Amino acid sequence: MSDTLRDKYEVVIGLEVHVQLTTQTKIFCGCSTEYGSSPNSHTCPVCLGLPGALPVLNRQVVENAIKAGLATNCNIAPRSIFARKNYFYPDLPKGYQISQFELPICEHGYLDIETEGRGKQRIGITRIHMEEDAGKLLHSDEAGVGSLVDLNRACTPLLEVVSEPDMRSSDEAIAYLKQLHQIVRYLDICNGNLEEGSFRCDANVSVRPYGQKEFGTRAELKNINSFRFIKEGIEYEVERQIELIEDGDKVVQETRLFDSDSGTTRSMRGKEEAHDYRYFPDPDLVPLVIKDDWITQVRGTMPELPQEKMQRFISDFELPGSVAEVLTAERNFAEYFEACTRLHKDARTCANWVMGDIQRMLNESGIDIEQIPVTPQMLCGILERIADNTISGKIGKQVFDLMWESSKSADAIIEERGLKQVTDTGAIEAMVDEVIAANPAQAQEFREGKDKLQGFFVGQVMKASRGKANPAMVNELLCKKLRS
Amino acid sequence: MADKITREEVEHVARLARLEFSPAEVDALTGQMDTILAHVEQLNELDTEGVEPTSHAVTLENAFRPDAVTHSIGVDKALKNAPLHADGCFGVPKVIE
């Protein structure tokens, strides 16, 4: 599609995110939420939807919802109620999903995002409500009984976070989603795994000619399980809708499935009548009343949030914004860095090591920072020895790799391997003399003004010392000898 | 003569409930539902000015349970009433997406 055609239209996006909460038990019964157990092993009369079974609300779900609401600048409703959303599907044993409709627990929040296109933007959050998940349908027909239903997931707690239609590009949608994702991970209320469906996104997408006040007809995209696919799905949908309008056709309001193999979306037919959910208050669940002291207490248990942490890293440690952003992407990573800064006073050096060697080894070994074999204490053991000139920075990297393998302290490794830096002037001088004597031609060129050769000589001396010579002293002695 | 609810609305509600009726049954139900709605509509005669909408008949609030695992009933009991089951799952007619 040509840019000029595309530029005639404004894109409007609103997002609905389902956040699966990491509580021990389901939202309305005491069955475990453990992932990957054998089918239907975590079920009881409540989550099986047996007649007469009564749901009782998990208090932790409410606290997690309050946390999510506070972190996204929402009002926490002093009174909220649960509602039944009525529809039939084999993964929904009761014939209704318990959700919230009128009076959700959180309303009127926002997140501030920043993208290259429009800079800083405030994205409104209409509401956050609590609801139960459905079971899982397996379409294997090996057993010859049709489809199979596993209700382990039925009744696991979800938060649905509904945004205002405030985003104007797929970049803004991704920025919003990543920030929300980061927040629920920081709050430790969701494991954030998109592939396993712990953080699911539906996107409402429409286009309108610039200047038009009314929104265009929207399509709802479902079934997208990565940030990249969300971007692809939105991009495809925008072009599809513009082409329809340009051809004189109309966009139909419908649900469309994203197909990651083709990068396209396709219509889910025959669902138009299914949107009549006939919500009504669930008489089995009493109203939820939240007083200010409860909110205050929950607020007290919340960690510093990513945006605040980033700002503090910038001001306290004098780090560039881009560095602070990388360091605060994940809470555990940020806390690792902070633990280092308490042990070693040069925060920039800490940042370089955490973002460099620590990140590299985590990537290479495929482990999370929680399982890291090198603790902040151990890492700072290396940094201290570099700072006090016991070892050079280069040897420090070597010590780090050995530390990762052995989990031994920096001092133990330096001692064991004899890596202590040579700072004895006599010893270095001898090596310098040897190197100059072995390379008379280069020594001559250097004396005639080929300054570039300084690096060559430093390299040779460092090699002769197996990296242990103090580089500053080597430089100094080389200058003295070669210039004399 | 029905004036609270139309035949189409009755058919729509029946479809949502996955119920199938003959035209004669739809006629009969339309008449009956119309009478029911007329009966309930008498409530509108009450003056509810200043009365907050009621969602629950009891005055209880905040019934919670702690986030602690209790015993599930086990897959055998869970599937005991199922007309069809296989591999520890409930069997249902094939669902095509």
Interface residues (C-beta under 8 A of the other chain):
Chain A: T23 Q24 T25 C29 G30 C31 S32 S38 P39 N40 S41 H42 T43 C44 P45 L48 V56 L57 N58 R59 Q60 V61 V62 I81 N86 F88 Y89 P90 L137 L138 H139 D141 A143 G144 V145 G146 S147 L148 V149 D150 L151 M268 E273 D276 R278 P281 P283 L285 V286 P287 L288 V289
Chain B: H12 R15 L16 R18 S55 H56 A57 V58 L60 E61 N62 A63 F64 R65 P66 D67 A68 V69 T70 H71 S72 I73 G74 V75 A78 L79 L84 H85 A86 D87 G88 C89 F90 G91 V92 P93 K94 V95 E97
